[in-house]
Amino acid sequence: MFFIFIILSLIIALAAGIYICLCTRRLLEFYGADIKKKWVKTANIIISIVLAGLCMPLFTNTAVIILHLVASFLFFDIIAYIVQRIYGKRQKGNKYHACRKIYQCGILPVLMVSIILGYGYYNMNHINVKKYEITTDKYIGGSCRILFLSDVHYGTVQDKEILKNEISSMNSYNPDIVILGGDIVEEGTSKEDMQEIFSLLGSLQNQHGIYYVYGNHDRQPYTDHRTFSDEELEQAITQNGIQILEDTYVETSNGIILAGRADATMGGHSDRLSSKKILKDADHSKYIIVADHQPIGVEENAAQEASLELSGHTHGGQIWPAGPLSEIAGVLNYGMYKRGSCKLIVSSGVAGWTYSMRTGKHCEYVIVDIKEK
């Protein structure tokens, strides 16, 4: 998997470098540089190599900006080619030449990227609430309201004050159950921030408990320089009244069966228990909810008569077009799905990962209202 990712990064960087070289040459010529001179050619090559090299570590804001610029220049080049093919010899007049100058100077791609990434920065720093209503034939005491949060990645790409200010709004919904869907913290979270976020989340109002499942980042597996241990993480969670569900289930005080699954590793499934084994002693006539960080195994959960799965992990496609492409690839990326008798809700998450912007789905927490028919 890692080798494939390196090869993909090299291919993207090489393709970007070649196209950057062509675009830079065209811009230098437009702004009056003599492209036949050796120093101009050398400067063009150096600029292209540097910018392509900056794309190599794909998980950086710099790479996102450069690749957006490349895509934007390519977009306008395609538009210009189409216009040229359509109008052919009718390329005369002041309007045509003015439009051609605007296209050649490179301002349109830069403006387009500025707007897109400006929106992405705004989007990362505003949290929405997403509401779902579900009905059931099973007994739940009339109704149940669930607050679901995932992918907070606290203390990294989103201003901490934004989430702190949302706590009162979350409490205003008076949730019966709070479920934390993993990746609340990550490799870039300090020990102090880790302790702070679980203290904040432990203060959320609830009637029947706060429950937590691990995500793929919470235990900081992708770094050799951890800021907290597994034991310190678990202590911070549990001492704030949050119950960890890892291949276990509980029956809440309102009669709902809530199962939490261990996270599936990247590239496949870990040695976690199947939902069949987790729920083998559960009363399947009751309303069953499965919390799983990654939106997988919904068919397996449906076979165990689970009515609802809550997941995150995908970020809804944080950087466009990751979301649409993953949907085409068959990933359950965002929103509500149904497989058999089980509904799956995939949240885009409270924040994001690595990039300080979201050009795909918005930041959100989820309110699920379950009502008896």
C-alpha positions in Angstrom: 0.0 0.0 0.0 2.8 2.4 1.0 4.8 1.6 -2.2 1.7 2.2 -4.4 1.1 5.5 -2.7 4.8 6.6 -3.4 4.5 5.6 -7.1 1.2 7.5 -7.4 2.8 10.6 -5.8 5.7 10.4 -8.2 3.3 10.1 -11.2 1.3 13.1 -10.0 4.4 15.2 -9.3 5.9 14.3 -12.7 2.7 15.1 -14.6 2.3 18.4 -12.7 5.9 19.3 -13.3 5.6 18.9 -17.1 2.4 20.9 -17.3 3.8 23.6 -14.9 6.8 23.9 -17.2 4.6 24.5 -20.2 2.4 27.0 -18.3 5.3 28.9 -16.9 6.9 29.2 -20.3 3.7 30.6 -21.7 3.4 33.1 -18.9 7.0 34.2 -19.2 6.5 34.8 -22.9 3.3 36.8 -22.2 5.0 39.1 -19.7 7.9 39.9 -22.1 10.6 37.4 -21.2 12.8 36.2 -24.1 12.1 32.4 -23.8 15.1 31.7 -26.2 17.6 33.0 -23.6 19.4 30.3 -21.6 18.8 31.8 -18.2 15.0 32.1 -18.9 14.9 28.4 -19.9 16.9 27.5 -16.8 14.6 29.5 -14.5 11.6 27.9 -16.1 13.0 24.4 -15.4 14.0 25.2 -11.9 10.6 26.7 -11.1 8.9 23.6 -12.5 11.1 21.2 -10.6 10.6 23.0 -7.3 6.8 23.2 -7.6 6.6 19.6 -8.7 8.7 18.6 -5.7 6.4 20.5 -3.4 3.6 18.3 -4.7 5.4 15.1 -3.6 4.2 15.1 0.0 0.6 15.1 -1.1 -0.7 15.6 2.5 0.3 19.3 2.8 -1.5 22.6 2.2 1.2 23.6 -0.3 0.5 20.5 -2.4 -3.2 21.2 -2.4 -2.7 24.8 -3.5 -0.3 23.9 -6.3 -2.4 21.0 -7.6 -5.5 23.2 -7.5 -3.6 25.8 -9.6 -2.5 23.1 -12.1 -6.1 21.8 -12.4 -7.4 25.4 -12.8 -4.9 26.3 -15.5 -5.8 23.0 -17.3 -9.5 23.8 -17.0 -9.1 27.2 -18.7 -6.8 25.7 -21.3 -9.5 23.2 -22.3 -12.1 26.0 -22.4 -9.8 28.1 -24.6 -9.2 25.1 -26.9 -13.0 24.5 -27.3 -13.7 28.2 -27.9 -10.9 28.2 -30.6 -12.3 25.1 -32.3 -15.9 26.4 -32.3 -15.2 30.0 -33.6 -12.4 29.1 -35.9 -11.7 32.0 -38.2 -14.0 34.3 -36.4 -11.3 35.2 -33.9 -11.5 38.9 -34.6 -12.6 42.0 -32.8 -11.7 43.8 -29.6 -13.8 41.6 -27.4 -12.1 38.4 -28.6 -8.6 39.9 -28.2 -9.5 41.3 -24.7 -10.7 37.9 -23.6 -7.6 36.2 -25.0 -5.4 38.6 -23.1 -7.2 37.9 -19.8 -6.8 34.2 -20.5 -3.1 34.4 -21.3 -2.2 36.5 -18.3 -3.1 33.7 -15.9 -5.4 35.8 -13.7 -8.5 33.6 -14.2 -7.0 30.3 -12.8 -5.5 32.2 -9.8 -8.8 33.9 -9.1 -10.7 30.7 -9.4 -8.3 28.9 -6.9 -8.4 31.8 -4.5 -12.2 31.6 -4.4 -12.3 27.8 -4.0 -9.6 27.6 -1.3 -11.0 30.7 0.4 -14.3 28.9 0.7 -12.4 25.8 1.9 -10.8 27.7 4.7 -14.2 29.2 5.7 -15.8 25.8 5.5 -13.2 24.3 7.8 -14.0 26.9 10.5 -17.8 26.6 10.6 -19.6 23.6 12.1 -23.1 22.7 11.0 -25.7 20.4 12.5 -27.1 17.6 10.3 -30.4 16.1 11.4 -31.9 12.7 10.6 -35.3 11.2 11.5 -35.8 7.5 11.7 -38.9 5.5 12.6 -38.9 2.0 14.1 -41.3 -0.8 15.0 -39.1 -1.7 18.0 -39.7 -0.5 21.5 -37.4 2.5 22.5 -39.6 4.1 25.1 -41.3 6.4 22.6 -38.3 8.2 21.1 -34.6 8.6 21.4 -32.3 11.5 20.4 -28.7 10.7 19.6 -25.9 13.2 19.3 -23.1 11.7 17.1 -19.7 13.3 16.7 -16.7 12.0 14.8 -13.4 13.1 13.3 -12.7 16.1 15.6 -8.9 15.8 15.1 -8.7 18.2 18.0 -6.0 20.8 18.2 -4.8 20.4 14.6 -6.4 22.0 11.5 -9.4 23.7 13.2 -9.4 26.4 15.7 -10.2 24.8 19.1 -12.5 27.7 20.1 -14.9 26.8 17.3 -15.8 23.5 18.8 -15.8 24.9 22.3 -18.4 27.4 21.3 -20.5 24.6 19.8 -20.8 22.7 23.0 -23.7 24.8 24.3 -25.5 24.4 20.9 -25.1 20.6 21.2 -26.5 20.6 24.7 -29.5 22.6 23.6 -30.7 19.6 21.7 -30.9 17.6 25.0 -29.6 14.3 23.6 -30.5 11.1 25.2 -27.3 9.3 24.1 -24.0 10.8 23.0 -21.8 8.7 20.7 -18.3 9.6 19.8 -17.3 8.0 16.6 -13.5 8.0 16.7 -10.6 10.2 15.5 -11.4 12.7 18.3 -7.6 13.1 18.6 -4.7 12.2 16.3 -1.0 12.3 15.8 -0.8 16.1 15.8 -2.8 16.4 19.1 -0.8 17.3 22.2 -1.3 15.5 25.5 -2.8 18.7 27.0 -5.3 19.1 24.0 -6.2 15.4 24.3 -7.1 15.8 27.9 -9.0 19.0 27.2 -11.2 17.6 24.5 -12.3 14.6 26.5 -13.1 16.9 29.4 -15.2 19.0 27.1 -17.0 16.1 25.5 -17.5 14.5 28.9 -19.6 17.6 29.9 -22.1 17.0 27.1 -25.7 16.6 28.4 -27.2 13.2 28.1 -29.8 11.0 29.7 -28.4 7.5 29.0 -24.6 7.9 28.7 -21.7 9.0 26.5 -20.0 6.2 24.5 -16.8 6.1 22.5 -15.3 4.0 19.7 -11.7 4.3 18.6 -10.8 5.6 15.1 -7.7 4.9 13.1 -5.9 8.0 14.4 -6.8 8.2 18.1 -3.9 6.0 19.3 -1.4 7.9 17.1 -0.3 4.9 15.1 1.2 6.9 12.2 4.0 8.6 14.1 7.2 7.6 16.0 6.8 10.6 18.2 3.7 10.1 20.3 2.5 12.8 22.7 0.5 10.4 24.9 0.3 6.7 25.6 -2.6 4.3 25.1 -3.0 4.3 28.9 -3.1 8.1 29.2 -5.7 8.2 26.4 -7.9 5.6 28.0 -7.6 7.4 31.4 -8.6 10.7 29.9 -11.7 9.1 28.2 -13.0 7.1 31.2 -12.3 9.6 33.9 -14.7 12.0 32.1 -17.5 9.6 32.4 -17.2 8.3 28.8 -17.6 4.5 28.3 -15.4 2.9 25.7 -17.0 0.3 23.5 -14.4 -1.8 21.7 -15.9 -5.1 20.3 -18.5 -4.9 23.2 -22.0 -3.8 23.7 -24.2 -2.3 26.4 -27.9 -2.0 27.0 -28.7 1.6 27.8 -31.2 2.5 30.4 -33.8 3.2 27.8 -33.5 -0.3 26.4 -31.4 0.3 23.3 -28.6 -2.2 22.5 -25.5 -0.1 21.6 -22.5 -2.0 20.2 -19.1 -0.5 19.5 -16.6 -2.1 17.1 -12.8 -2.0 17.2 -11.5 0.1 14.3 -10.6 -1.7 11.0 -7.0 -1.1 10.0 -6.0 0.7 6.8 -6.0 -1.6 3.8 -8.3 -4.2 5.3 -9.9 -5.5 8.5 -8.0 -6.0 11.7 -8.5 -9.0 14.0 -11.5 -7.3 15.5 -14.5 -9.5 16.4 -17.4 -9.8 14.0 -20.7 -8.2 14.9 -22.1 -11.7 15.2 -19.7 -12.5 18.0 -20.2 -9.2 19.7 -24.0 -9.4 19.7 -24.3 -13.2 20.2 -25.8 -12.7 23.8 -27.8 -9.5 23.0 -31.6 -9.4 22.8 -32.1 -9.1 19.1 -35.7 -8.0 19.5 -34.5 -4.7 20.9 -33.3 -1.7 18.8 -29.7 -2.3 18.0 -27.2 0.5 17.1 -23.7 -0.3 15.9 -21.0 2.4 16.2 -18.1 1.8 13.9 -15.5 4.5 12.9 -15.3 3.3 9.3 -18.5 2.9 7.3 -18.1 -0.8 6.6 -19.8 -4.0 7.6 -23.3 -2.7 7.3 -24.5 -5.9 5.6 -22.9 -7.9 8.4 -24.7 -5.7 11.0 -28.0 -6.1 9.2 -27.6 -9.9 9.4 -27.6 -9.4 13.2 -30.8 -7.4 13.1 -29.1 -4.1 13.8 -31.3 -1.2 12.8 -28.7 1.6 12.6 -24.9 2.0 12.1 -23.2 5.3 12.8 -19.8 6.0 11.2 -17.4 8.7 10.2 -13.9 8.5 8.8 -14.5 9.6 5.2 -14.8 13.3 6.0 -17.4 13.2 3.2 -14.5 13.8 0.8 -12.6 16.7 2.5 -10.9 17.9 -0.7 -13.1 17.8 -3.9 -13.3 15.6 -5.9 -12.4 12.9 -3.4 -16.0 12.5 -2.4 -17.6 11.9 -5.8 -14.7 9.7 -6.9 -15.0 7.6 -3.7 -18.8 7.2 -4.4 -18.0 6.0 -7.9 -15.6 3.5 -6.4 -18.4 2.2 -4.2 -17.4 3.8 -0.9 -20.2 4.7 1.4 -19.0 8.3 1.7 -21.6 10.6 3.2 -25.2 10.7 4.2 -27.8 7.9 4.9 -27.7 4.5 3.2 -29.8 1.4 3.7 -28.6 -2.2 3.4 -31.3 -4.7 4.2 -32.9 -3.8 7.5 -30.0 -1.6 8.6 -29.6 2.1 8.0 -26.1 3.6 7.9 -25.4 7.2 8.6 -22.0 8.5 7.6 -21.0 11.8 9.0 -18.5 14.2 7.4 -17.1 14.9 10.8 -16.6 17.9 13.1 -13.3 18.9 11.5 -10.7 17.6 9.0 -7.3 16.0 8.7 -4.0 17.5 7.6 -5.4 20.2 5.3 -6.7 23.4 7.0 -9.5 23.6 4.4 -12.5 21.7 3.2 -13.6 22.1 -0.4 -15.8 19.0 -0.2 -18.4 18.4 2.5 -18.9 20.8 5.4 -18.0 20.2 9.1 -20.8 18.8 11.1 -22.2 17.0 14.1 -25.2 14.8 13.7 -28.6 14.7 15.5 -30.5 11.4 15.0 -34.1 11.3 16.2 -35.5 7.8 16.4 -39.2 7.5 17.0 -41.6 4.6 17.4 -44.2 4.2 14.7 
